[in-house]
Amino acid sequence: MKTKPISKSNLIAKIIALFLALSMTACSIAPASQTITPETQPILVTNIPTFTVTASHTPTNKPTAIIEPSPTIEPTKSPELVLSEFKESAEYKQGLQDYLNAMGLEEENVTITEEVKVINGEEYKFLVVTPDLSKLTPEQQEYIDVYETVPLFIWGQNKKGKWDWQEATLKELGEIKGILIGSFYGGNNTTSLDFEKIAETIKKEFSLAGIWVGMSITQPQEGTFDLNIRTSLIERAKNEDLSFLIHPLIWWDDAPSWIKSQTGNQLLTSITNHVDVLMKELVSDNSNSRSLVVVINEANYSRDFFYNKLGFSYVEEAFKTARNSAPSATLIYNDFNNHTLNGDRYRNTKDIINQLRASNLIDGVGVQLIVDGDKPPSKEAVIEAIQSYGIPVYITEFSVNMRNISGSTQQRNAIQAKIYQAMTEACIESGVCKAFVDFQLGDKFSVWETTYNTPNADPTPYDDDINPKMALYTQRASLFK
């Protein structure tokens, strides 16, 4: 844990005071016949005037001193006082209330304590909340595993450089673990107010923003690119100190009609031109930021007309173009149902990344990790699969679709939270997972509830009103372990 250094001005002031005290002591004990001369006085490099003391102890030379006022030093508050004041703040009360609301608990049924943890050789101080398990309702007792200790606040430097308590967000906890935690800007059927609330939530809680760049919206007409909104979102992410995931440059299921009739070299040229423009316009100027790019999404699927017409060459040429256009970007191949060895897209993903690795064209594999809440994979199965790829893994579209789960809202949220807990732990324990990205925030804005018309999917860690659900806190707890 970082500590405040001793102020330089404080140190100098203490040295001066010590020398003055020694000088005055010497004056008071000098024999009557002895005169303190410049040769016997301590030499101080200061503005303090010197004087000679005679046998009668009367100064013979006392020039007028020019005393400059000392800087005002704010009294150091004790840790106990700082904590006591913080617990009266709106930030503390809101952070605690959000947790209580999400978990269905009352304040008198939890304990808040300080806890110091050493992580990767660094010491961190947290305020953690622990439920009293004996006071859980019978319904809550069924899902006791999700009622674990959660870090709510962490001691650290704020944006003004001041040390204080602040919320222990997924961003803060993920950075300690070396994992980017993110979500996508926007959602389906959002108003401008909805969008802004989602964006502010990403700014507060996450370290990465996903930005959708499908071809149907970025090049709706051949040769006509519409990138203004995407460019502004990237600038916003950079200004808010967020990494960003550009997703996807090429996907057969998000392609405008004009390109679907093309074949051969014409089609391949359209693909590489699109990749080149987007990489140069959206990514190349951001070489110092953490920019992740899904170049190709779900290649060699039965309806992938690019692959049906061009084969693997379109994948390879798209990655070559992306590498040449923005060499510093992290290039990702992305697919679904590839998070276990028996997933029906695992072998296809493995084959594609092996071919790309042979030419040093790929930096990571995207694992969408879209989970059916009724049939979640085991943590061990996910770890085994993502470790087998041999390159860094990025979880790009995480969601837990609850459409097949019955029960009360609290029961369904607890089941979802337990899956979030296990999958976050799989990411951490694998040692190869570099990012964990939710596919949209706010249940009613999810593609699963809108495009696929399943209003009870409730797949995200935030409810319809963008309030946190249990899943957010089990994810925080997993990063805290």
N, C-alpha and C positions, 0 to 999 in steps of 0.2 A: 504494500500500500504506500502510495506517495505521501510524504509529509511536507509541511511548510518549512522552507529554509529560514534560518535566522536572518532578520533584516540587516543589511550592510550598514545602514545609518544607525541602527540600534547598537551594533557592535562598536562602531567608531565612538559613539557617544559614551559607551561604557568604558572604553579605554581612556578617553579624555578625563572622565570623572575619576578614574583610578589614579592617573598621574597627578591630577590636581590634589587629590587626597594625600598622596605621598609627599608632594611638595609642601603642603601646609603642615604636615607632620614634621617634616625636616625643619621648617621654620620654628616651630614651637619648641623643639628640643635642642636647638643650637646653643652652644656655650656663649656667654656674654661677650667673650673676646673674639668669637668667630663670626666672620661675614660670609654669607653664602654668595659665591661669585657665579658668573655664567659658566665657568669651567666645572663647578660642582653641581649645577642644577640639571635636572632631566631636560633634555631637548625635546619639545613637542612640536610636531609639524602641524600647527593649528593657528587660528586667529587669536588664541588666548595670549594677552600681554604678559611679559615677564617683569619682575621688579627685584630690587636688592633690599635685603633686610639688615639693619644695623644692630649694634649691641642693645639698643633700647627698643628693638623690634618695631621701629617706626619706618615706614617705607620712605626712601629718599627720592624715588623716581616712580611716579604712578601716572602713566599716560592714560588718557581717556579710552576705555575699551569700547569697541563696536560689537555689540552682542546681537547675533542674528537669531531670530526665533527658531526654535526646534520644530521640525515637522510634526504635525498632529498624527499620532499613532493610535489607530483604533484598538481598544483593549481586546485582548484575546479572550474569546468566550470559551468556557469549559465545554467539553463534548456533551456533557449532560444538559447544559443550557441550550446548546445548538439543537440537540435532539428534541428537547422539550418545546422549543419554539417551532421546530418543523412540524411537530404533531398538532400544532394549532393552525397550520397553514391549509389553504384550500387544496393545494396539490396533494398533501397527505390524505386529507379527508376524502377527496374524490377518488384517489387511487385505491384506498381501502374499500370505499363503497362499491366501486366497480367490481372488485373481487367478490365481496359479499353477495352482491346481486347475481353475479354469474354462477356462484357456487351454491346459492340458496341457503346462506348462513346468516346468523346474527352476530353482531360484534362481540357480545358477551360469551359466545361459544368458540372464540378463537383467541390465540395468544400471539402477541407481537414481541419478538426478541431480536437482539443484535447477534449476528453470527459472522465470524471471520473465517474465510476460506483461502487456502493457498492453491492457486491454479496456475500451472505452467511456471512455477517458481515465483509468481507474484501474489501478494497478499491483497485480498479484497474484503471490504466490510459491507454487510447487507443488513437490512431490516427484513426479517422473514415472518410469514404468518403461518401458524400451525393450527389446524382445527382440533377441537377436543372431540376425539372419535367417539367417546362415550355419549356425546350429546347429539350425534347424528340421528336423523329419523330412520325408521325401518327401511324406507325406500332408499335413503342415502347409504345405509349400511350395505346394501346389495352391491354398491360400486365403491367400496371403501378405498380401493387402490387409487382413485383419482383425488382423494382428499389427503394429499400429502403436503409437506412443507413447501411453500412457494416464496421465492424472493419477490418482494414488492418494491423495495427501494435499495439503492446502492449509493455509497459514499464516493463522490468523485468531483471533478472539475466541470462546471457548467460552461456555457458558451462565452461567458465573460471572464473565464479563468478563475472564478471563485469556487472554493471547495464547499460543497454542501451536499445534502441528501437530494437525490433525484430518482425518478421512477426507474426500476430495473426492467427496462423494456427488452423485447426480443432483440432489438438492435444491440443494446449494451451487452446482453448475455451471449449473443451470437459472436460478437467481436472477440470476447474473451476466449471462446472455443475455436475461433478462426473459421466461422461459417456465416455466410450471408443469409439473412432471413428476409423474405420479401413477399410482395403481393402485387397484383396488377392494378394500374390506374384504371378507373372507370368500371364499367359493367354494362350489362344489357338493360335497356329501358331506364337509364339514369337521367335525372334532370340535372341542370347545372349545379343546383344546391347539393344534390346527392353526390355528384362528382367531386365537388369541393370537400365534402365531409370525408369521402373515401381518401382523397389525396392528403388531407390533414392527418388522418389516422395513419397512413403510410409514413408520413413525415415523423410522427411521434413514436411509432412502435417499431418500424422496420428499417432495415439498412439497404434494401434494394426495391426498385420500382420496375415492374414489368410493363412494357409498352408494345401493344399489338400493332404490327405493321403488315398485315396481309395484303397481297397484291391487289385485291379487288378495291381496296381503299387508297392504296398508295400509288397505283398506276391504273386507274379505272378505264382510261382510254390509251391506246398505244402511243407511247411517246409523251404522254401528259402525266406528270407526276404531281401528286398532292401531298406534300410533306410538311406543310406549315404547322399543323397541329402536333405532329410527331416531334418536330424540331423544338417546339415550345415546351413539350413535356420533358425532353431530354435536358433542356436548359433548366427547367424547374428542378429536376432530379439533381443535377449538378449543384445548383444553388443551395439545395437542402442537404447536401453532403450524402447523397444516395448513389449507390451503384445502380446500373440499369440493365435489364434484359430486353434486347430487341428480338421480337418473336412474332412470326417466322418470316424470313425473307421469301422462301418458296414453299408453298404447300398446295398440292393439287386441289384441295377442297376449299381453298380461298383464292380462286383465280378468276379474273374477269373473262367474259365471254370471248373477247377478241383473240386471246391467246389459245383458246381451246381448239381452234380450227387449224392452227399452224402445225407444221411437221418439219422433220429434218433439220438442216442447218438454220433455217429461219427460226424455228422454235428454240434451238439451242442458243442462238444469238440473242433472242428476246430474253431468255433466262439470264444469261451472263450480263447483259446490259442492265437488267433490273437490279441484279445483285451489286454491280459496280456502282450504280447511281446511289443506291441506299447506303452502301458502306461508306462511300465518300461524303455523302451529305449528312448522314446521321452518326457516323462512328469515327471517321479518320481524324477529325479535329479534337477528339476526346481521348487521345492516346494516353493521357496521364490519369484518366479515370478508370474505374473497374467496369469496363463495358463487355457484356456477354452477348453473343449473337447466335441465335438458332438459324443456321443457314438453310437447312432442309428439314422438313417435318414429315415424318411417316412415309418415307420412300418405299417403293415396291409393294404398296398395298394394291388390292385387286382393282380399285378405281383410280389408281395413280396414272393418269393419262400421260404424264411426263415420262414415267418409267416404261409404260407400254410402248411408247413411240421411240424413246432414245436409249432405254436401258440404263445401266449404271453411269454412263458417260455424263448424264445431266447432273448427277450428284457430284461427281469428280470435278467437272468444269465449274460448277457453282462454288465449290470450296476453293478451287484455285483462284478464281476471281476475287473471292472474299479475302483470301490471304494476301493477294497482291494489292488490293485496294486499301486495306487497313491492317498492316502486319501485326500491330500490337493487340488487336482485339482477340478475345477468347472465342474460338469457333466451336460450335456445338452441333452434333446431329441429334435429333429429338424423335422419340417414338413412345407409343403407349403399350401397356401390357408387357413390358420388358423388365419388370422389377423382381421377377422370380425366374428361376431356371426353366420352369415349365410353362412360362407365359408364352402365348402364341406369337409374340413379336420379339422374343428374346433372341432367337437364332438369327433372324433377319438383322436386328440391331448389331449383333456381334460381327456378322459378316461384313456389314457396311463399314463399321468403324475400323475393322482390321485392314480393309482395303485402303481407307483414307490414311490410316497410321503409316502404312508403307511409304506414302509420299509426304509424310509430315504435314498433312493438311488439316488435322483435327486436334483440338485441345481438350475436348470433354464430350461425354455422352449425356444426353438429356433423358431423364427417366420421369415420365409424366406422373406416375404413381397415383392414378385415379382409382380410388378404393370404393368397393361396394361395402357399405356398413354392415351388411348381413354376412359377408364372407371376406373379412380382412385377411391379408397374408400375415404370416408370423414374422416377428422381428428377425429371427434367425434366417428365414428364407430370403428376406430382402437383403440382409447383409451379405449372404453368400453370392447372390446374383450381382450386386453392384461391385463387389470386390473382384469378381471374375472378369470384368471388362478391361482391367489393366490400365485405365486412364481415369482422371478425375470425373466424378459424377455430379450432375446438377439436377436436383429434383425441381421440375419446371412447372407442373400444373397440379399440385397436390389438392385433392378434395376428397371428402368422405360423404358419399351419396347415401342418405338415410331413408330413401323412399321405401325400402322394404322393412323398415324397423317400426314397430308399433310401440305404444306406451305413452306415458306422460312426457311433456316437454323436458322435464328434468331428467327422466330416464333416458330419453333419446340423446340429450346433450351429454350425459355421462358416458354413454356407449361411444359416441363420437370422440369425446375427450380421451378416452382410454386408447383409441386407435391413434389419435394425434400423439399421445405419449409414446406409444410403441414405435411409431414410424420416425419420430424425432430421435429417439434413442438409437434406432437402426442407422440413421444418418451419421450420428456422432460416433457410434462405436465401430462403424465400418472403417473409419480412417481415410476414406477416399471421397467423402461427400463434401462438396464445397459450397453448396447453396441449397436452401429449402424454400421454395416459392409456392404460396397459395395461389390457386387460380381464381382470382376475384375475391372481393370482400363484400359482405352483406348478402344474406341468403337469397333474397328476392331478386338480386341483380345477377345471380349466377346463370351461366349458360344452361345448367341443368334444370333450372326452374322456368326459364324463358324459352329458349330454343327447343329444348326437349320436353317442355310442358309437363314437368313433374313438380308441382308446387310444394310438395312435402319433402323435397330432396334435402333441404337445409344443409348444404355441403360445406359451408365456410365457417371459420371461427368467430364470425360476427353475425348477429341476428339481422332481421330486416331493417332495423333502425340504426345499424352500425354500432350496436352495443356489444362488448366482448362476451363470449360464451365460455363455458368451462374449458374448451379446447385451448384457448389462449393461455390459460394458467397451467394446464398440464404440460404445455410446450415450454413455458418458462421453467417449470420445475425440472423437466428433462435436461434443459441446458444448464441448470444449476447443479446437477449431480456430479 
